[in-house]
Amino acid sequence: MKKIKKIKIKINGKIKSINQDSNLSLVLKNLKIPLNKVAIELNEEIIDKKKISKIKLNKNDKIEIVHFIGGG
Amino acid sequence: MVNLKKDSLIIANKKFNSRLIVGTGKYKSMSECAKAIKLSGAEIVTVAVRRVNISDKNKPLLMDYIDPKKITYLPNTAGCFNSKEALRTLRLAREIGGWKLVKLEVLGDKKNLFPDMIETLKSTEVLAKEGFKVMVYCNDDPLMAKRLENSGADAIMPLAAPIGSGLGIQNKINIQIIRNQTKLPLIIDAGLGQASDATIAMELGCDGVLVNTAIAKAKKPFEMALAFKNAVIAGRQSYKSGRIDKILMGNPSSPSKGII
């Protein structure tokens, strides 16, 4: 069996190891992110949530996933 | 009788019946926060934009407790110390679900939490150009308030006193000057400590008040939420009723004619 190559990316400041051919949609699905309640940045650029299945991830990519919390 | 039902607060063409805006921070739990908001009658709540906790997927979400379809979320840039951070935060907030009505707050000092007005002004210009409806936290400086208005702000939100200080309105004169110079919604933001502070703000002619700490950190947050609701209504009613002139000497309430 062919071994799947892993790459390291950063999600919300934490290093995560993912399969090299993963797209952003898959990564978010694995993290159980409720897409309708978050916004996503990839390398400091806001991502259109409708296009996440088309976005391939590269080594050292930085993803930020934010939502609303209590605040003044 | 004053018909308060028709006396709506209009911000960026959106109508609200309540003139009390509340923050959602500093509560013991999300359910406590949700209940306090309900009791306050607020229709707008401020919220912060922060990272999702990716290691604890079962952590409760604010949206599960406060329905954004029923209550207007006002994303806030609290914690941002320059224009770049504030713009990034609000662009993300808009992306979460189409929020255009936002509260801009660019702080300048970690201790007194006063706003950095240069960065605030810069951010207001950019946000207005990008189609945001910006409610701007600012100093109680009439000149700066005018500049914000000219830069496209949708509401002016001067502080009463430093954020979370509970000191109440420190500069009534400046607030009145700002009131007289602007037709934009004027909302006192930050520094209120008790319900009567909200009444004073409303009696000065403000269109609303924003309260977080004074409710969330009161010994009885639910009762305080209700107190603020009533205080805002009382203040507004008092303002609309036209107070009497102040005089230095006494003026008897009973007629002097017919005294036995």
Interface residues (C-beta under 8 A of the other chain):
Chain A: I11 N12 G13 K14 L31 K32 I33 P34 N36 K37 V38 A39 I40 E41 E44 I46 K49 E64 I65 V66 H67 F68 I69 G70 G71 G72
Chain B: G23 T24 G25 K26 Y27 M30 C33 T46 V47 A48 V49 R50 R51 V52 I54 S55 K57 L61 L62 M63 Y73 P75 N76 A78 R88 R91 L92 A93 R94 E95 I96 G97 I163 G164 A190 N212 T213
